Amino acid sequence: LKPVKLSIDLRVQHVVRSEIVAALEKYRAIAAGAVVLDVRTGEVVAMGSVPDFDPNNPFNALQNDRLNRMTAGLFEMGSTVKSFTTSMALDSGKVTMESTFDASKPIRIGGQTIRDFRGKGRVLTVPEVFIYSSNIGSAREAEAVGIEGHREFLKRMGLLDRMETELPEVAKPTEPKVWKRVHSITAAFGHGFATTPLQTAVGAAALMNGGKLIPPTFLIRSQEQADAIGKVVVKPQTAEDMRYLYRLNAEEGSAKRGTVPGYRVGGKTGTAEKVVNGRYSSEKNFNAFVAAFPMEDPRYLVLTIIDEPKMEGSDRSATAGITAAPMASNIIRRSAPMLGVRPIFDEIVAENAP
């Protein structure tokens, strides 16, 4: 009966909750959430999901929309999953950073047509597949690995099994009963299987910390304890390549609005069309953004989600780049100093030099 000490930093927790509440209102969404994770130990530094309830007056706690979406919500995580598709292709040894994939034409399979959101209509290198978030290129990466290898990799990254952690409210991911080529192709860009946001964050943390999958914890955990239970899931070189791609995407791709001056943030957006009455809706999005910082030696990972956000001043659905990415940027900007991450402004000085 020793006192329990949580890994939660109350200051960062306050930042996270205030930012997800602000995003919920700003984008008139039905839900929002975020988690801040220590990538070296697996400690959850802060986590929130709204709408929530007041534990001192929990009269509405059992309403369906007040669940903790970060662990008890299942979502198709969209293009954030391309982090795993690209790392899988690189880790397999069948693909290198210099490999190219033909994304000039849509892929037609099983009555479906796989297109790119803003396609380049040409052959793409692996970094281009990632920063342009090419569905076609990601599908080709998955095909290079094969159906069995693809499912095995997602399982290895902890995305297909029920997560082990101290919280009782943890949902079990869903996947196709039998994986066929069409399932592997759609899973490559985050459709067709559903997992929890926290599991996605934990898997991405393994790509940032050098390749170790460390189960998440809400209790204090030492580096030694983390090292003892962490499993190596990708090669160190794969993790290094993914850190490079995350930073490149922040500088040149869809993650620009997730950056914070001085903190060398890297990340990946995910805009997933939601399934409504059995079909993908072009009017309702589930958006996510996964970010890590500082990218030269990542210490923290932030994952934000926002469900059915709308553009400001419009009823049109909004993408992750203009909703989930700024949420992460705000959380990092406010919490990084509390977490002891020092900003470096050399690159900004260099850019503004005469």
TORBA-519979 format. One line per field, with one value per residue (C-alpha): residue in one letter; z negated, x, y negated; residue number from 1. Coordinates in steps of 0.25 Angstrom, whole numbers. Layout:
<nodes>
type	(a, ...) $
Z	(Z, ...) $
X	(X, ...) $
Y	(Y, ...) $
seq	(NUM, ...) $
</nodes>
This chain:
<nodes>
type	(l, k, p, v, k, l, s, i, d, l, r, v, q, h, v, v, r, s, e, i, v, a, a, l, e, k, y, r, a, i, a, a, g, a, v, v, l, d, v, r, t, g, e, v, v, a, m, g, s, v, p, d, f, d, p, n, n, p, f, n, a, l, q, n, d, r, l, n, r, m, t, a, g, l, f, e, m, g, s, t, v, k, s, f, t, t, s, m, a, l, d, s, g, k, v, t, m, e, s, t, f, d, a, s, k, p, i, r, i, g, g, q, t, i, r, d, f, r, g, k, g, r, v, l, t, v, p, e, v, f, i, y, s, s, n, i, g, s, a, r, e, a, e, a, v, g, i, e, g, h, r, e, f, l, k, r, m, g, l, l, d, r, m, e, t, e, l, p, e, v, a, k, p, t, e, p, k, v, w, k, r, v, h, s, i, t, a, a, f, g, h, g, f, a, t, t, p, l, q, t, a, v, g, a, a, a, l, m, n, g, g, k, l, i, p, p, t, f, l, i, r, s, q, e, q, a, d, a, i, g, k, v, v, v, k, p, q, t, a, e, d, m, r, y, l, y, r, l, n, a, e, e, g, s, a, k, r, g, t, v, p, g, y, r, v, g, g, k, t, g, t, a, e, k, v, v, n, g, r, y, s, s, e, k, n, f, n, a, f, v, a, a, f, p, m, e, d, p, r, y, l, v, l, t, i, i, d, e, p, k, m, e, g, s, d, r, s, a, t, a, g, i, t, a, a, p, m, a, s, n, i, i, r, r, s, a, p, m, l, g, v, r, p, i, f, d, e, i, v, a, e, n, a, p) $
Z	(0, 4, 9, 24, 32, 46, 59, 62, 61, 56, 63, 77, 74, 72, 85, 93, 87, 90, 105, 108, 102, 110, 123, 120, 120, 131, 142, 137, 135, 128, 120, 119, 111, 109, 102, 99, 97, 93, 104, 96, 84, 89, 78, 82, 78, 81, 88, 90, 98, 99, 97, 83, 70, 56, 47, 35, 41, 51, 54, 70, 69, 76, 88, 100, 105, 92, 93, 93, 108, 106, 101, 102, 116, 129, 141, 155, 153, 167, 172, 159, 162, 174, 163, 161, 176, 179, 167, 171, 185, 181, 170, 179, 187, 200, 200, 198, 197, 212, 216, 226, 227, 239, 234, 248, 249, 239, 234, 237, 229, 224, 230, 222, 228, 220, 223, 217, 210, 218, 227, 234, 245, 246, 241, 226, 217, 203, 197, 207, 204, 190, 191, 202, 194, 206, 204, 217, 213, 199, 206, 215, 202, 196, 208, 208, 194, 196, 189, 178, 175, 175, 164, 156, 156, 151, 140, 137, 135, 125, 134, 135, 121, 108, 101, 88, 78, 65, 70, 70, 82, 94, 107, 115, 129, 141, 154, 166, 162, 174, 180, 196, 205, 204, 189, 190, 200, 192, 179, 185, 184, 171, 175, 173, 159, 146, 134, 122, 123, 111, 118, 130, 122, 115, 129, 134, 122, 125, 139, 131, 120, 128, 130, 117, 114, 100, 93, 89, 74, 65, 53, 51, 59, 59, 71, 66, 65, 79, 85, 78, 84, 97, 110, 122, 134, 145, 148, 143, 157, 160, 148, 153, 166, 160, 152, 165, 172, 160, 160, 175, 175, 165, 173, 187, 186, 179, 164, 166, 157, 146, 144, 133, 135, 128, 125, 137, 138, 148, 151, 160, 162, 164, 170, 171, 177, 167, 170, 170, 173, 178, 188, 187, 186, 193, 183, 170, 166, 154, 153, 146, 145, 139, 135, 128, 123, 123, 136, 134, 122, 119, 105, 106, 115, 117, 124, 126, 131, 135, 140, 151, 150, 159, 166, 159, 165, 173, 172, 180, 174, 170, 172, 161, 166, 162, 150, 143, 146, 140, 127, 126, 129, 118, 108, 111, 111, 97, 91, 96, 86, 75, 79, 79, 95, 98, 111, 121, 130, 138, 151, 149, 148, 160, 168, 164, 166, 176) $
X	(0, 11, 7, 4, 12, 6, 15, 5, 10, -1, 4, 5, -9, -15, -9, -14, -28, -29, -24, -34, -46, -41, -40, -54, -60, -52, -54, -68, -64, -72, -59, -44, -33, -18, -7, 8, 17, 31, 37, 49, 41, 26, 21, 8, 12, -2, -15, -29, -42, -54, -65, -62, -69, -67, -63, -68, -82, -82, -97, -94, -82, -89, -93, -88, -80, -72, -63, -48, -46, -31, -31, -46, -49, -46, -43, -37, -25, -23, -10, -3, -2, 7, 18, 17, 15, 28, 36, 31, 36, 50, 51, 48, 61, 53, 52, 62, 61, 65, 54, 44, 29, 20, 8, 5, -8, -19, -20, -33, -36, -48, -58, -50, -41, -29, -26, -17, -23, -14, -6, 7, 3, 18, 28, 31, 43, 41, 42, 33, 22, 23, 23, 12, 5, 2, -8, -3, 11, 8, 0, 12, 21, 11, 11, 27, 26, 14, 1, 6, 18, 9, 0, 11, 18, 5, 4, 18, 16, 5, -6, -15, -16, -23, -13, -7, -7, -13, -26, -37, -44, -36, -43, -39, -35, -42, -37, -42, -44, -36, -26, -26, -18, -29, -28, -13, -14, -25, -18, -5, -12, -20, -33, -39, -34, -37, -28, -27, -20, -11, -7, -3, 5, 12, 16, 20, 29, 36, 40, 45, 53, 62, 53, 48, 33, 31, 17, 10, 9, 2, 11, 26, 36, 51, 59, 64, 50, 47, 59, 56, 42, 44, 44, 53, 43, 51, 65, 72, 74, 59, 57, 67, 61, 47, 53, 58, 45, 37, 46, 45, 30, 30, 39, 33, 20, 7, 13, 17, 6, 10, 24, 29, 41, 53, 48, 51, 37, 35, 21, 11, -4, -15, -29, -38, -52, -62, -70, -85, -96, -85, -79, -67, -73, -66, -73, -68, -54, -46, -33, -20, -6, 6, 18, 31, 42, 53, 56, 71, 68, 53, 49, 34, 23, 9, -3, -15, -29, -41, -54, -63, -56, -61, -54, -54, -66, -71, -78, -68, -60, -46, -33, -23, -12, -21, -27, -20, -6, -8, -14, 0, 8, 0, 2, 17, 19, 13, 18, 32, 38, 32, 37, 51, 53, 62, 59, 71, 69, 82, 74, 64, 76, 83, 70, 68, 83, 86) $
Y	(0, -10, -23, -23, -33, -36, -40, -51, -65, -73, -86, -79, -72, -86, -90, -78, -80, -94, -92, -81, -89, -101, -92, -86, -100, -106, -95, -92, -77, -66, -61, -64, -58, -58, -50, -54, -42, -41, -33, -27, -22, -20, -29, -37, -51, -56, -51, -57, -54, -63, -64, -59, -60, -66, -54, -62, -62, -51, -51, -50, -41, -29, -37, -30, -42, -44, -32, -33, -33, -32, -18, -13, -19, -11, -19, -17, -26, -30, -35, -35, -20, -23, -25, -10, -6, -14, -9, 6, 4, -1, 9, 21, 18, 18, 3, -8, -23, -23, -14, -19, -16, -19, -28, -33, -25, -21, -7, 1, 13, 20, 10, -1, -12, -17, -31, -42, -54, -64, -54, -58, -48, -43, -33, -37, -34, -29, -43, -48, -37, -41, -56, -57, -46, -38, -27, -20, -21, -15, -4, 0, 0, 10, 18, 19, 25, 34, 37, 46, 37, 25, 31, 37, 23, 16, 27, 25, 10, 13, 8, 20, 25, 20, 11, 14, 3, -2, -8, 2, -5, 0, 4, 16, 12, 18, 23, 32, 46, 51, 41, 41, 31, 21, 20, 19, 8, 0, 2, -4, -18, -15, -10, 4, 6, -2, -4, -14, -27, -23, -11, -19, -28, -17, -10, -24, -26, -13, -19, -32, -25, -17, -5, 0, 2, -1, 2, -11, -14, -24, -22, -27, -18, -18, -17, -4, 2, -3, 3, 17, 17, 11, 19, 16, 15, 8, 6, -6, -11, -10, -19, -29, -29, -32, -43, -49, -48, -53, -66, -67, -66, -78, -86, -83, -75, -74, -76, -90, -96, -86, -93, -102, -111, -106, -92, -84, -77, -66, -59, -53, -57, -48, -52, -40, -40, -34, -22, -26, -16, -6, -16, -26, -40, -52, -61, -56, -54, -48, -56, -52, -58, -51, -59, -57, -67, -70, -63, -61, -52, -51, -52, -54, -50, -57, -51, -60, -55, -63, -57, -63, -77, -88, -100, -113, -121, -109, -96, -89, -78, -82, -74, -70, -80, -92, -85, -74, -80, -94, -87, -79, -92, -99, -88, -87, -102, -103, -90, -88, -99, -92, -78, -84, -84, -96, -103, -105, -118, -116, -113, -124, -134, -128, -130, -144, -148, -159) $
seq	(1, 2, 3, 4, 5, 6, 7, 8, 9, 10, 11, 12, 13, 14, 15, 16, 17, 18, 19, 20, 21, 22, 23, 24, 25, 26, 27, 28, 29, 30, 31, 32, 33, 34, 35, 36, 37, 38, 39, 40, 41, 42, 43, 44, 45, 46, 47, 48, 49, 50, 51, 52, 53, 54, 55, 56, 57, 58, 59, 60, 61, 62, 63, 64, 65, 66, 67, 68, 69, 70, 71, 72, 73, 74, 75, 76, 77, 78, 79, 80, 81, 82, 83, 84, 85, 86, 87, 88, 89, 90, 91, 92, 93, 94, 95, 96, 97, 98, 99, 100, 101, 102, 103, 104, 105, 106, 107, 108, 109, 110, 111, 112, 113, 114, 115, 116, 117, 118, 119, 120, 121, 122, 123, 124, 125, 126, 127, 128, 129, 130, 131, 132, 133, 134, 135, 136, 137, 138, 139, 140, 141, 142, 143, 144, 145, 146, 147, 148, 149, 150, 151, 152, 153, 154, 155, 156, 157, 158, 159, 160, 161, 162, 163, 164, 165, 166, 167, 168, 169, 170, 171, 172, 173, 174, 175, 176, 177, 178, 179, 180, 181, 182, 183, 184, 185, 186, 187, 188, 189, 190, 191, 192, 193, 194, 195, 196, 197, 198, 199, 200, 201, 202, 203, 204, 205, 206, 207, 208, 209, 210, 211, 212, 213, 214, 215, 216, 217, 218, 219, 220, 221, 222, 223, 224, 225, 226, 227, 228, 229, 230, 231, 232, 233, 234, 235, 236, 237, 238, 239, 240, 241, 242, 243, 244, 245, 246, 247, 248, 249, 250, 251, 252, 253, 254, 255, 256, 257, 258, 259, 260, 261, 262, 263, 264, 265, 266, 267, 268, 269, 270, 271, 272, 273, 274, 275, 276, 277, 278, 279, 280, 281, 282, 283, 284, 285, 286, 287, 288, 289, 290, 291, 292, 293, 294, 295, 296, 297, 298, 299, 300, 301, 302, 303, 304, 305, 306, 307, 308, 309, 310, 311, 312, 313, 314, 315, 316, 317, 318, 319, 320, 321, 322, 323, 324, 325, 326, 327, 328, 329, 330, 331, 332, 333, 334, 335, 336, 337, 338, 339, 340, 341, 342, 343, 344, 345, 346, 347, 348, 349, 350, 351, 352, 353, 354) $
</nodes>
